[in-house]
Amino acid sequence: MGTPPPANPHRGEVDLLLDGANHPLRPTFGALVAAEEEVGPLFALVERASGGELKLGEMVALFWHCLAHPSDQSREAFAEAVTRAGLAACAPALRSLLVQVLKGGG
């Protein structure tokens, strides 16, 4: 697979850089429904995040379901890459996704 193009903010996408590779995230209706099926109501997810109680697995699930381009990487490998990147590096992408959950966009 080639390198995905950078995120397109006009489509509501946000870049997530992991291990030097870009992973554009796009919070489509389908992606958010899939994430919600796994982690529960998105509003509750936003509340947990704002209270500093968001679990790493929940963040990975949201990112995984919002990947804009298919990946040949397994979910486990993706989760490990998120862990290596660290919370501080992932926070801007997480924040952007959560704002879009609350306000809509894209």
Phi and psi restraints in degrees (value plus and minus 20) as a CYANA .aco file:
   2 GLY   PHI     -99.4   -59.4
   2 GLY   PSI     155.7   195.7
   3 THR   PHI     -94.2   -54.2
   3 THR   PSI     109.4   149.4
   4 PRO   PHI     -87.0   -47.0
   4 PRO   PSI     131.5   171.5
   5 PRO   PHI     -87.3   -47.3
   5 PRO   PSI     141.2   181.2
   6 PRO   PHI     -82.8   -42.8
   6 PRO   PSI     141.3   181.3
   7 ALA   PHI     -78.0   -38.0
   7 ALA   PSI     124.8   164.8
   8 ASN   PHI    -125.8   -85.8
   8 ASN   PSI      82.6   122.6
   9 PRO   PHI     -81.0   -41.0
   9 PRO   PSI     -42.7    -2.7
  10 HIS   PHI     -91.3   -51.3
  10 HIS   PSI     -36.9     3.1
  11 ARG   PHI    -122.9   -82.9
  11 ARG   PSI     -13.2    26.8
  12 GLY   PHI      60.9   100.9
  12 GLY   PSI      -5.6    34.4
  13 GLU   PHI    -102.0   -62.0
  13 GLU   PSI     136.1   176.1
  14 VAL   PHI    -159.5  -119.5
  14 VAL   PSI     124.2   164.2
  15 ASP   PHI    -103.4   -63.4
  15 ASP   PSI     120.6   160.6
  16 LEU   PHI    -147.3  -107.3
  16 LEU   PSI      96.0   136.0
  17 LEU   PHI    -117.4   -77.4
  17 LEU   PSI     100.0   140.0
  18 LEU   PHI    -151.4  -111.4
  18 LEU   PSI     105.2   145.2
  19 ASP   PHI      31.6    71.6
  19 ASP   PSI      18.4    58.4
  20 GLY   PHI      59.0    99.0
  20 GLY   PSI     -19.4    20.6
  21 ALA   PHI    -132.0   -92.0
  21 ALA   PSI     120.2   160.2
  22 ASN   PHI    -105.1   -65.1
  22 ASN   PSI     117.6   157.6
  23 HIS   PHI    -148.9  -108.9
  23 HIS   PSI      70.0   110.0
  24 PRO   PHI     -82.6   -42.6
  24 PRO   PSI     116.8   156.8
  25 LEU   PHI    -130.9   -90.9
  25 LEU   PSI     114.8   154.8
  26 ARG   PHI    -150.0  -110.0
  26 ARG   PSI      91.1   131.1
  27 PRO   PHI    -102.4   -62.4
  27 PRO   PSI      51.8    91.8
  28 THR   PHI     -94.3   -54.3
  28 THR   PSI     147.1   187.1
  29 PHE   PHI     -76.1   -36.1
  29 PHE   PSI     -68.6   -28.6
  30 GLY   PHI     -81.0   -41.0
  30 GLY   PSI     -61.1   -21.1
  31 ALA   PHI     -85.3   -45.3
  31 ALA   PSI     -62.6   -22.6
  32 LEU   PHI     -89.7   -49.7
  32 LEU   PSI     -55.4   -15.4
  33 VAL   PHI     -84.8   -44.8
  33 VAL   PSI     -63.0   -23.0
  34 ALA   PHI     -82.6   -42.6
  34 ALA   PSI     -62.1   -22.1
  35 ALA   PHI     -84.2   -44.2
  35 ALA   PSI     -62.1   -22.1
  36 GLU   PHI     -84.0   -44.0
  36 GLU   PSI     -57.1   -17.1
  37 GLU   PHI     -79.5   -39.5
  37 GLU   PSI     -54.3   -14.3
  38 GLU   PHI    -106.3   -66.3
  38 GLU   PSI     -63.4   -23.4
  39 VAL   PHI    -127.8   -87.8
  39 VAL   PSI     -23.0    17.0
  40 GLY   PHI      76.1   116.1
  40 GLY   PSI    -194.5  -154.5
  41 PRO   PHI     -74.6   -34.6
  41 PRO   PSI     115.6   155.6
  42 LEU   PHI     -87.2   -47.2
  42 LEU   PSI     -53.4   -13.4
  43 PHE   PHI     -83.1   -43.1
  43 PHE   PSI     -59.7   -19.7
  44 ALA   PHI     -85.6   -45.6
  44 ALA   PSI     -55.6   -15.6
  45 LEU   PHI     -82.5   -42.5
  45 LEU   PSI     -63.9   -23.9
  46 VAL   PHI     -82.1   -42.1
  46 VAL   PSI     -63.3   -23.3
  47 GLU   PHI     -82.7   -42.7
  47 GLU   PSI     -62.9   -22.9
  48 ARG   PHI     -82.4   -42.4
  48 ARG   PSI     -61.7   -21.7
  49 ALA   PHI     -83.7   -43.7
  49 ALA   PSI     -63.1   -23.1
  50 SER   PHI     -88.6   -48.6
  50 SER   PSI     -44.7    -4.7
  51 GLY   PHI    -112.2   -72.2
  51 GLY   PSI     -14.6    25.4
  52 GLY   PHI      53.2    93.2
  52 GLY   PSI       2.9    42.9
  53 GLU   PHI    -135.3   -95.3
  53 GLU   PSI      -5.3    34.7
  54 LEU   PHI     -92.4   -52.4
  54 LEU   PSI     111.8   151.8
  55 LYS   PHI    -104.9   -64.9
  55 LYS   PSI     130.4   170.4
  56 LEU   PHI     -76.5   -36.5
  56 LEU   PSI     -62.8   -22.8
  57 GLY   PHI     -81.9   -41.9
  57 GLY   PSI     -53.8   -13.8
  58 GLU   PHI     -88.8   -48.8
  58 GLU   PSI     -61.1   -21.1
  59 MET   PHI     -84.5   -44.5
  59 MET   PSI     -64.9   -24.9
  60 VAL   PHI     -80.9   -40.9
  60 VAL   PSI     -62.3   -22.3
  61 ALA   PHI     -80.5   -40.5
  61 ALA   PSI     -65.7   -25.7
  62 LEU   PHI     -80.9   -40.9
  62 LEU   PSI     -67.6   -27.6
  63 PHE   PHI     -80.1   -40.1
  63 PHE   PSI     -66.9   -26.9
  64 TRP   PHI     -78.7   -38.7
  64 TRP   PSI     -66.7   -26.7
  65 HIS   PHI     -91.5   -51.5
  65 HIS   PSI     -43.3    -3.3
  66 CYS   PHI    -113.7   -73.7
  66 CYS   PSI     -16.4    23.6
  67 LEU   PHI     -75.9   -35.9
  67 LEU   PSI     104.9   144.9
  68 ALA   PHI     -95.5   -55.5
  68 ALA   PSI     -43.9    -3.9
  69 HIS   PHI    -149.4  -109.4
  69 HIS   PSI     119.2   159.2
  70 PRO   PHI     -76.7   -36.7
  70 PRO   PSI     127.9   167.9
  71 SER   PHI    -142.2  -102.2
  71 SER   PSI     124.7   164.7
  72 ASP   PHI    -106.0   -66.0
  72 ASP   PSI     -19.0    21.0
  73 GLN   PHI    -103.0   -63.0
  73 GLN   PSI     119.9   159.9
  74 SER   PHI     -92.3   -52.3
  74 SER   PSI     141.6   181.6
  75 ARG   PHI     -83.8   -43.8
  75 ARG   PSI     -57.7   -17.7
  76 GLU   PHI     -82.1   -42.1
  76 GLU   PSI     -64.0   -24.0
  77 ALA   PHI     -85.3   -45.3
  77 ALA   PSI     -59.0   -19.0
  78 PHE   PHI     -81.7   -41.7
  78 PHE   PSI     -64.8   -24.8
  79 ALA   PHI     -81.9   -41.9
  79 ALA   PSI     -60.2   -20.2
  80 GLU   PHI     -84.9   -44.9
  80 GLU   PSI     -57.8   -17.8
  81 ALA   PHI     -85.7   -45.7
  81 ALA   PSI     -59.2   -19.2
  82 VAL   PHI     -82.5   -42.5
  82 VAL   PSI     -63.1   -23.1
  83 THR   PHI     -82.7   -42.7
  83 THR   PSI     -63.6   -23.6
  84 ARG   PHI     -83.0   -43.0
  84 ARG   PSI     -57.8   -17.8
  85 ALA   PHI     -86.2   -46.2
  85 ALA   PSI     -56.7   -16.7
  86 GLY   PHI      71.0   111.0
  86 GLY   PSI     138.7   178.7
  87 LEU   PHI     -83.2   -43.2
  87 LEU   PSI     -59.9   -19.9
  88 ALA   PHI     -82.3   -42.3
  88 ALA   PSI     -59.8   -19.8
  89 ALA   PHI     -91.5   -51.5
  89 ALA   PSI     -48.3    -8.3
  90 CYS   PHI    -109.3   -69.3
  90 CYS   PSI     -35.6     4.4
  91 ALA   PHI     -77.7   -37.7
  91 ALA   PSI     -63.5   -23.5
  92 PRO   PHI     -81.4   -41.4
  92 PRO   PSI     -62.1   -22.1
  93 ALA   PHI     -85.7   -45.7
  93 ALA   PSI     -62.7   -22.7
  94 LEU   PHI     -80.5   -40.5
  94 LEU   PSI     -67.3   -27.3
  95 ARG   PHI     -78.7   -38.7
  95 ARG   PSI     -65.2   -25.2
  96 SER   PHI     -82.0   -42.0
  96 SER   PSI     -63.2   -23.2
  97 LEU   PHI     -84.0   -44.0
  97 LEU   PSI     -63.2   -23.2
  98 LEU   PHI     -87.1   -47.1
  98 LEU   PSI     -55.9   -15.9
  99 VAL   PHI     -82.7   -42.7
  99 VAL   PSI     -60.9   -20.9
 100 GLN   PHI     -87.9   -47.9
 100 GLN   PSI     -53.9   -13.9
 101 VAL   PHI     -81.0   -41.0
 101 VAL   PSI     -63.1   -23.1
 102 LEU   PHI     -95.4   -55.4
 102 LEU   PSI     -65.1   -25.1
 103 LYS   PHI    -120.7   -80.7
 103 LYS   PSI     -40.2    -0.2
 104 GLY   PHI      61.6   101.6
 104 GLY   PSI     154.3   194.3
 105 GLY   PHI     138.7   178.7
 105 GLY   PSI    -193.2  -153.2
